[in-house]
């Protein structure tokens, strides 16, 4: 087995390498290119060097990475085909780095937090089986919360339908960016999304304005949204995130904007689309938009990390 070494994230080129690895592992992981692009909005590339750690082999190929976030969520990825899918020592090393990041966060004065990762399906791949085993060795337990992945073909997508007083569009202007951020903050309150962070989303490959779909009132207020991402290597789309302002819920707006995003994805070259859900209401919305559940995924959680 080749030698391996670990290092901190070093900038945008590393993000592209991570995204390329996810595209290559499409059938073996729930993480998508768009997931990573959306998550990376939280910090500048310099700041991400504190949160992301990468492992390379002696030929310089990326074989694994971890991404810890200050709220306790983290992701672990091991590239398929690199010969490490059954390497328990590597998975333990990855989780040890996450533990170290959590202890450093608390040691710097941040509050104790629970660690949580998600999207693990031991039936899907050797990497997920090895990760689940490593998590259990590290004291994590399965979180019984509802969640999973839903997919659908884009061969036939119905026309979106909106009630009177609304229209479909996409994020085109700075006023739209501000409205998109305000709608997100209302839909996911409390949310720390800001115009500055959304500007990072727009600068992150593979963001496309035409895939950033919204529902507007006739007064141009953005009240629902669906940001779609295209993985060109797999001709596959991802919807992340989707939401509706609380004052405009239960009117079919989320279903309409998702359907509109599916049309935009198909025009961009996608043949399938995927969305994750974490609640019964989310499942119902995506089911109404033609998605069917394809994976029941596990989340793993471990209680608060004490200061070092």
C-alpha positions as CSV (number, residue, x, y, z in Angstrom):
1,X,0.0,0.0,0.0
2,X,1.4,3.5,-0.9
3,X,2.6,5.8,1.8
4,X,0.2,8.5,2.9
5,X,0.6,11.9,4.5
6,X,-1.9,14.4,5.9
7,X,-1.9,18.2,5.7
8,X,-4.3,21.2,6.1
9,X,-6.4,22.5,3.3
10,X,-4.4,24.9,1.1
11,X,-7.0,26.7,-1.1
12,X,-9.4,26.6,-4.0
13,X,-7.3,24.0,-5.9
14,X,-7.9,21.6,-3.0
15,X,-11.6,22.3,-3.1
16,X,-11.7,21.3,-6.8
17,X,-9.8,18.1,-6.0
18,X,-12.3,17.3,-3.3
19,X,-15.2,17.9,-5.6
20,X,-13.6,15.8,-8.4
21,X,-13.2,13.0,-5.9
22,X,-16.9,13.2,-5.0
23,X,-17.9,13.1,-8.7
24,X,-15.8,10.0,-9.2
25,X,-17.4,8.3,-6.1
26,X,-20.9,9.2,-7.2
27,X,-22.4,5.7,-6.7
28,X,-20.5,5.1,-3.4
29,X,-21.3,8.2,-1.3
30,X,-24.2,10.5,-0.6
31,X,-22.1,13.6,-0.7
32,X,-22.3,15.5,-3.9
33,X,-20.3,18.3,-5.6
34,X,-23.0,20.7,-4.7
35,X,-23.0,19.7,-1.1
36,X,-19.4,20.6,-0.7
37,X,-19.8,23.9,-2.7
38,X,-22.7,24.9,-0.5
39,X,-20.9,24.0,2.8
40,X,-17.8,25.9,1.8
41,X,-19.6,29.2,1.9
42,X,-19.1,29.4,5.7
43,X,-15.5,30.6,5.5
44,X,-12.8,32.0,3.3
45,X,-10.3,29.6,1.9
46,X,-7.8,30.7,4.5
47,X,-10.3,29.9,7.3
48,X,-11.2,26.6,5.7
49,X,-7.6,25.5,6.3
50,X,-8.6,25.3,10.0
51,X,-11.5,23.0,9.3
52,X,-10.5,20.7,6.4
53,X,-7.7,18.2,6.5
54,X,-6.5,16.2,3.4
55,X,-4.6,12.9,3.0
56,X,-2.4,12.3,-0.1
57,X,-0.6,9.2,-1.2
58,X,3.1,9.3,-2.1
59,X,2.1,10.0,-5.8
60,X,0.2,13.1,-4.7
61,X,-3.2,11.6,-5.3
62,X,-6.0,12.7,-2.9
63,X,-7.1,9.6,-0.9
64,X,-9.2,11.1,2.0
65,X,-10.4,14.2,3.7
66,X,-12.2,15.5,6.8
67,X,-14.3,18.6,7.1
68,X,-15.2,19.7,10.7
69,X,-17.6,22.6,11.4
70,X,-18.0,24.7,14.5
71,X,-21.5,23.4,15.0
72,X,-20.2,19.9,15.5
73,X,-21.1,18.5,12.2
74,X,-18.4,16.9,10.1
75,X,-17.9,14.9,7.0
76,X,-15.4,12.1,6.3
77,X,-14.5,10.9,2.7
78,X,-12.2,8.2,1.5
79,X,-11.7,7.9,-2.2
80,X,-12.8,4.6,-3.8
81,X,-10.2,2.7,-5.8
82,X,-7.2,4.0,-3.9
83,X,-6.9,0.8,-1.8
84,X,-8.0,2.2,1.5
85,X,-11.6,1.3,1.6
86,X,-11.0,-1.4,4.3
87,X,-8.1,0.4,6.1
88,X,-9.5,0.6,9.6
89,X,-6.4,2.5,10.8
90,X,-7.0,5.3,8.2
91,X,-10.6,5.7,9.3
92,X,-9.6,5.8,12.9
93,X,-7.0,8.4,12.0
94,X,-9.6,10.5,10.2
95,X,-11.9,10.5,13.2
96,X,-9.0,11.3,15.5
97,X,-8.4,14.5,13.5
98,X,-12.1,15.4,13.8
99,X,-11.7,14.9,17.6
100,X,-8.7,17.1,17.7
101,X,-10.5,19.9,15.9
102,X,-13.4,19.7,18.3
103,X,-11.1,19.8,21.3
104,X,-9.2,22.7,19.8
105,X,-12.5,24.6,19.3
106,X,-13.6,24.1,22.9
107,X,-10.1,24.8,24.2
108,X,-10.2,28.2,22.3
109,X,-13.3,29.1,24.2
110,X,-16.2,27.8,22.1
111,X,-18.9,26.0,23.9
112,X,-18.8,22.2,24.3
113,X,-20.6,20.5,21.4
114,X,-21.9,17.2,20.2
115,X,-20.2,15.7,17.1
116,X,-22.5,14.5,14.3
117,X,-22.0,13.1,10.8
118,X,-24.7,11.9,8.4
119,X,-25.3,10.3,5.0
120,X,-23.8,6.9,6.0
121,X,-25.3,3.9,4.3
122,X,-23.3,0.7,5.2
123,X,-25.1,-1.3,2.5
124,X,-23.9,1.1,-0.2
125,X,-20.1,0.8,-0.2
126,X,-17.1,-0.6,1.6
127,X,-16.1,2.9,2.5
128,X,-19.4,3.5,4.3
129,X,-19.2,0.2,6.1
130,X,-15.7,1.0,7.3
131,X,-16.8,4.5,8.4
132,X,-19.8,3.1,10.3
133,X,-17.5,0.6,12.1
134,X,-14.9,3.3,12.9
135,X,-17.7,5.6,14.3
136,X,-18.9,2.9,16.5
137,X,-15.4,2.2,17.8
138,X,-15.1,5.9,18.6
139,X,-18.2,5.9,20.7
140,X,-20.7,7.3,18.2
141,X,-24.3,6.1,18.2
142,X,-26.9,6.1,15.5
143,X,-29.2,9.1,15.6
144,X,-32.8,7.8,15.0
145,X,-33.8,11.0,13.2
146,X,-35.6,10.6,9.9
147,X,-33.4,11.1,6.8
148,X,-32.4,9.8,3.4
149,X,-31.9,10.5,-0.2
150,X,-34.5,10.7,-3.0
151,X,-33.9,10.7,-6.7
152,X,-35.8,11.0,-9.9
153,X,-35.3,10.8,-13.7
154,X,-35.6,14.0,-15.7
155,X,-37.0,12.3,-18.8
156,X,-40.4,13.7,-18.1
157,X,-40.9,16.7,-15.8
158,X,-44.3,18.3,-15.5
159,X,-44.7,22.1,-15.9
160,X,-44.5,23.9,-12.5
161,X,-47.8,25.2,-11.2
162,X,-48.1,28.4,-9.0
163,X,-51.1,30.0,-7.3
164,X,-52.1,33.5,-8.3
165,X,-49.8,36.2,-7.1
166,X,-46.5,34.4,-7.7
167,X,-44.0,33.9,-10.5
168,X,-40.9,32.0,-11.1
169,X,-37.4,33.4,-11.7
170,X,-33.7,33.0,-10.8
171,X,-31.1,35.1,-8.9
172,X,-30.0,37.8,-11.4
173,X,-29.4,41.0,-9.4
174,X,-27.9,42.1,-6.1
175,X,-31.5,42.9,-5.0
176,X,-32.3,39.2,-5.7
177,X,-29.3,38.1,-3.7
178,X,-30.5,40.1,-0.7
179,X,-34.0,38.8,-1.1
180,X,-32.7,35.2,-1.5
181,X,-30.7,35.5,1.7
182,X,-33.6,37.0,3.6
183,X,-35.9,34.2,2.5
184,X,-33.4,31.6,3.6
185,X,-32.9,33.2,7.0
186,X,-36.7,33.2,7.5
187,X,-37.1,29.6,6.3
188,X,-34.3,28.2,8.4
189,X,-34.3,30.5,11.4
190,X,-32.1,30.9,13.2
191,X,-29.7,31.1,10.2
192,X,-26.4,32.9,9.9
193,X,-26.5,33.1,6.1
194,X,-25.4,36.6,5.0
195,X,-25.0,38.4,1.7
196,X,-21.2,38.0,2.1
197,X,-21.5,34.3,2.5
198,X,-23.9,34.0,-0.4
199,X,-21.4,35.9,-2.6
200,X,-19.0,33.1,-1.8
201,X,-21.6,30.6,-3.0
202,X,-21.8,32.5,-6.3
203,X,-18.0,32.4,-6.7
204,X,-17.8,28.7,-5.9
205,X,-17.6,26.2,-8.8
206,X,-20.0,24.9,-10.2
207,X,-22.5,27.5,-9.2
208,X,-24.7,28.8,-12.1
209,X,-27.1,31.7,-11.7
210,X,-29.6,30.0,-14.0
211,X,-29.8,27.0,-11.6
212,X,-30.5,29.3,-8.6
213,X,-34.3,29.3,-8.9
214,X,-36.7,31.3,-6.9
215,X,-40.4,32.1,-6.5
216,X,-41.2,35.9,-6.3
217,X,-44.4,37.8,-5.5
218,X,-45.6,40.4,-8.0
219,X,-43.8,42.9,-5.7
220,X,-40.5,41.1,-6.4
221,X,-40.2,39.6,-2.9
222,X,-38.4,36.3,-3.0
223,X,-40.5,33.8,-0.9
224,X,-39.3,30.4,-1.9
225,X,-36.0,29.1,-3.4
226,X,-34.2,26.0,-4.7
227,X,-30.5,26.1,-5.5
228,X,-29.6,23.4,-8.0
229,X,-26.1,22.1,-8.7
230,X,-25.0,20.1,-11.8
231,X,-22.4,17.3,-11.7
232,X,-21.4,17.2,-15.3
233,X,-19.4,14.1,-15.0
234,X,-22.4,12.1,-13.9
235,X,-25.1,14.2,-15.7
236,X,-26.7,14.5,-12.3
237,X,-28.3,17.3,-10.4
238,X,-28.7,18.1,-6.7
239,X,-31.2,20.3,-5.0
240,X,-29.6,22.0,-2.0
241,X,-31.0,24.0,-0.3
242,X,-34.8,24.2,-0.7
243,X,-37.0,26.4,1.4
244,X,-40.1,28.6,1.7
245,X,-40.6,31.8,3.8
246,X,-43.0,30.8,6.7
247,X,-45.5,33.4,5.7
248,X,-46.0,31.7,2.3
249,X,-45.9,28.0,3.2
250,X,-48.5,25.4,2.4
251,X,-49.2,26.9,-1.0
252,X,-47.2,24.5,-3.1
253,X,-44.4,27.0,-3.7
254,X,-41.6,24.5,-2.7
255,X,-42.9,21.9,-5.1
256,X,-43.2,24.5,-7.9
257,X,-39.7,25.9,-7.5
258,X,-38.2,22.4,-7.3
259,X,-40.0,21.5,-10.5
260,X,-38.7,24.6,-12.1
261,X,-35.2,23.8,-11.0
262,X,-35.5,20.3,-12.5
263,X,-36.4,21.8,-15.9
264,X,-33.3,24.1,-15.6
265,X,-31.1,21.1,-14.7
266,X,-32.4,19.1,-17.7
267,X,-31.7,22.0,-20.0
268,X,-28.2,22.1,-18.6
269,X,-27.6,18.5,-19.4
270,X,-28.7,16.5,-16.3
271,X,-30.5,13.2,-16.7
272,X,-31.3,12.6,-13.0
273,X,-31.6,14.6,-9.9
274,X,-31.2,14.0,-6.2
275,X,-32.3,15.7,-3.0
276,X,-31.8,14.8,0.7
277,X,-34.6,15.0,3.3
278,X,-34.6,15.2,7.1
279,X,-38.2,15.5,8.0
280,X,-41.6,14.2,7.1
281,X,-42.6,17.5,5.5
282,X,-39.5,17.5,3.3
283,X,-40.2,13.9,2.3
284,X,-43.8,14.9,1.3
285,X,-42.7,17.9,-0.7
286,X,-40.1,16.0,-2.7
287,X,-42.4,13.0,-3.2
288,X,-45.0,15.4,-4.7
289,X,-42.2,16.7,-7.0
290,X,-41.7,13.2,-8.4
291,X,-38.8,12.0,-6.2
292,X,-38.7,8.5,-4.8
293,X,-36.5,7.4,-1.8
294,X,-33.5,5.4,-2.9
295,X,-31.5,5.3,0.4
296,X,-32.2,5.3,4.1
297,X,-29.1,6.8,5.5
298,X,-27.7,6.9,9.0
299,X,-26.6,9.8,11.1
300,X,-24.1,9.2,14.0
301,X,-23.8,11.4,17.0
302,X,-21.6,11.6,20.1
303,X,-22.2,13.8,23.2
304,X,-20.4,17.0,24.1
305,X,-16.6,17.3,23.8
306,X,-14.9,18.5,26.9
307,X,-12.1,21.1,26.8
308,X,-8.6,19.8,26.5
